[in-house]
Amino acid sequence: MHIHFLDPFIAGQSAIHRLDPRVKFVLAVAFILTAALTPSGAWPVYVLLFALAMGVIVLSELGVGFVFRRAVLALPFVLAALPVIFTLPGVPLFSLSLGSWGLTATADGVERFVSIALKSWISVQIAIVLSSSTPFPELMVAMRAARVPRLLVSIFGLMWRYLFVLADEAMRLLRARSARSGATGLPGMKVGGSISWRGRVAGGMAGNLFLRAIERSDRIYVAMLSRGYDGEVRDLPLPPLRALHWLVLICGVALLGMLAIFGFLFYG
């Protein structure tokens, strides 16, 4: 059974869909690097980057709500930067007492945290547009064309292909658990037993899935070696970039470079 919901690609005929995957990949990486290197507190640059991302989303015809909903999934990871609010020296804003511990939030810390959150959110939007408008095999070929190391591209490709296999194995285990969890029909009686029983079953399922993954990976690797696999991603050669593609690539990189320079000159 193919797990369709894991595939982020959405077919379409927009200008972003028709753009060469090599151009899309290079521009997406350049955008993310520009956002990451922009100094903290460069709010005008953040607004320009967000406006540029919104323009790309509109051109992709994926829907602003669709991209925003998916981008929200990355925001919990931004909480890893939360300690910056209390560890960065600066003008105190407020204090928190946790027993014998005292935490003081500073203006510089809040500014750094908000900057990280905004840059991460905007960058994730561009990554979502890239993955949703480009089939994964074309994206792999674009990575190799951009001279991404072969081993890294191979890891990405294998991880993506066999993520579906692991998801299929996990769904088989869930069906087996449901088939062995009888329903009594009595009100207030949950299917599957107590919480401790569910915990033991979930732990056994996780271990079973891990063992199945190791066993299948050995079989797959041996089968790939017997067919001459050497770690290279091979596909039909991509056509040369047309003049329009070069124009989009050069203009996009130049615009992002100007934004980066503007941020460093006035806020660095």
N, C-alpha and C positions, 0 to 999 in steps of 0.2 A: 504494500500500500504506500503510495506517495504522499508525503506530508506537505500539502500545498501551502499551508499557512506559514511555513518557515521561509518561503521564498519571497524576498521583498520586491522583486521586479514586477512592475506593472506595465503592460504593453500600452503603447500610445504612439501618436503621430505628431507630437509637439516638436518645437524647434530643439529642445534639449534632448529628446529621444533620438532625433536624427543627427545630432552632432556626433562627430567622430569620438569613439571611446577614449582614444589617447589624449585628445584635447580636453575632454571632460575630466579625466583623471588628473592631468597636470594642473588644470585650473583649480580643481577641488583641493589638491594638496597645497597649492600656493595660497589659496584662501585660508585654509586651516593654519598654515604657518604664519600668515600675516596676522590672523586673529590671536594666535598664541604669543607672538612677539610684540604685539601692541602693548605699550606700557599701561600700568594700572591708572585708572582715573581719566583715561583719554576718551571721555564721553562722546565728543563729536565724531571721533573715528568709529566708535561702537555704533553710533546711529547710522553712519555711512555704510558700515559693513552689514548692518541689519537691513538697510534699504536695498543693498545689492543682493543679499540673500532672498529678500522678498521678491525682487524682480526675477531672479532665477526660478523661484517657486511658481510664480505666475506663468512664466514661459513654459515651464514643464507640464502645466495643466494637471498636476497631481492633486491640487486642492490645498489651500492654506491650512484648513482644519486638519486634513490628513497628516501633513508634515508636522504641525504643531503637536498633535496627539502623540506621534511617535517620538518627537524630540523630548517630550516630558519624561519619557522613560529613562533618559540619561541624567536628569536632574538629581536623583538620589545620590549618584556618585559624586556630585559636587560637594556633598556634605563632608567628604574627606578633607576639604579645605576649611571647614568650620573653625578648627583651632586657631587659624590665622587671626581671627577676630580678637582673640585674647592673648596671643603671643607676640604680635607685632607692636613695637613701642610707638607711642604717639599720644595725642590728646585724649584723656579718659572721657568716655561717654557714660558708662554705667558699670556697676559692679554686681557680681553674683557671689553668694556664699553657699558653699557645699560642704557643710560640716567644718572641718579645720582648713578647708581649701578656700581661697579667695580668688575669683577671676574678674579681671577688669578688661572691659571691651574698650578699644581705642578707635578713633576716627579713621586712622590709617588702616587698621585691621579690617574695619567694615568696608572701606573703599576697596581694599584688595580682594576681599571675599566676593563682593558684588561684581567686581571686574572679572574674576575667575568664572563666576556663574554665568554672566552674560556671554563671555567669549566661548565657553563650553557649549552653551545653548545654541548660539549662532553657528558654531562649527558643526554641531550634530545635525542641524538642518541641512547644511550643504552635503554632508555625508549621506543623509537619507535620500536627497534628490539624486545623488550619484548612483546609489545602489538601486533605487526604484526606477530609474530611467535607463539602466545599462544591464543587459544580461550578464550573469556572472562569468561565463566563459570569455566573453569579450573583455570584461574587466581584467581577467587574468592576462590575456594577451596584451592589453594596454599597459599593465604593470611591467611585463617583460620588455615591451617596446620603450618604456621609460627607464630601462636599466635597473629596475628593482632586482635585488639579488635572487638568483634562481631558487635557492633553498627556501627563502622567505615566501616566494610565490607558490612553491610546491606545498609548503605547510598550509597556506591559506586555502589552496585548492582542495587538498585532502580533507582538511577540517570541514570545509563547506560540503563536500560531496557526502562524507560519512556522518555528518550531523543528521541527515535524513535517516540513515540506517539506524543510528542510536535512538532517534525519536520513534522509529517504527518498533524497535525492540522494547522501548519503554511502554508504548501503547499495548503491545502484546502482554506485557506483565500486568498492566492495569486491567486488561480484560480478564486475565486469569484470576486476578484477585476478586474482581466483581463476580465472576462465575462461582467462586468458592465462598462468597459472602451472602448467606441466605437472609431473606427478609421474612420476619415473623408476621407482619401485617397488623401487629398490635400498636396502638397509639403510644408515642413516646419512646419506642424501641428503635434505635438506630441500626442501620445495616452495617454488619462487619464487626461487631463486638466493641469492647471498651477502647479507651484511648491508648492504654498500654499495649493492647493487642495490635492496634493500628501502628503504633511505633515499632513494634517488633517486625511486623510485616513490611513496613516501609524500609527498615534497615536491611532486611533480607533481600528486598527487591533491589535496593541500591547496590548491595554486594553482588547480587546475581547479574545485574546490568554491567558492572565493572568487569566481572570475569568473562562475560560474553563479549564485551568490547575488546579485551585483550586477546581472546581466542580468535575472534574474527579478524582483528588487525594482523595477526600472524599469518593467517590464511591469505588475506588480501595482499600482503607484502610479498609473500612467496609467489603468488600468481602474477603480480606485477613484474617481479624480477624475471620470471620465466618468459614474459612477453617483451623483454628488452627495455624495461623502464629504467631511465638514468636520471630522473629528477627534473627533466626539462618539460615545460608546458608547450605542446606542439599543436598548432592549428593552421588553417589556411592563412597564407600571408596577407596582412592587411594592405589595402591599396595605399598609394602615396597620398599624403595630405594635400588637399586642394588649396587654392589660393584663399578661398573664404575661410577655411579652417585655420590657416596660418594667420590670417588677419584677426580672427577671434582670439586665437591663442596669444598673439603679441599684444593686442589691446587689453586683454584680460590681465596678463602678467604685468603690463605697464601700469594699469589702474591700481592693482593691488600693491605694486611697488611704491606708487605715489602715496597711497594711504599709509603704508608702513613708514615711509620717510616723514610724512606729516606728523605721525604719532611720535616719532623719536625726536623730531626737531622741537615740538611745542610741549611735549609731556614727558620726554625721556629724562 
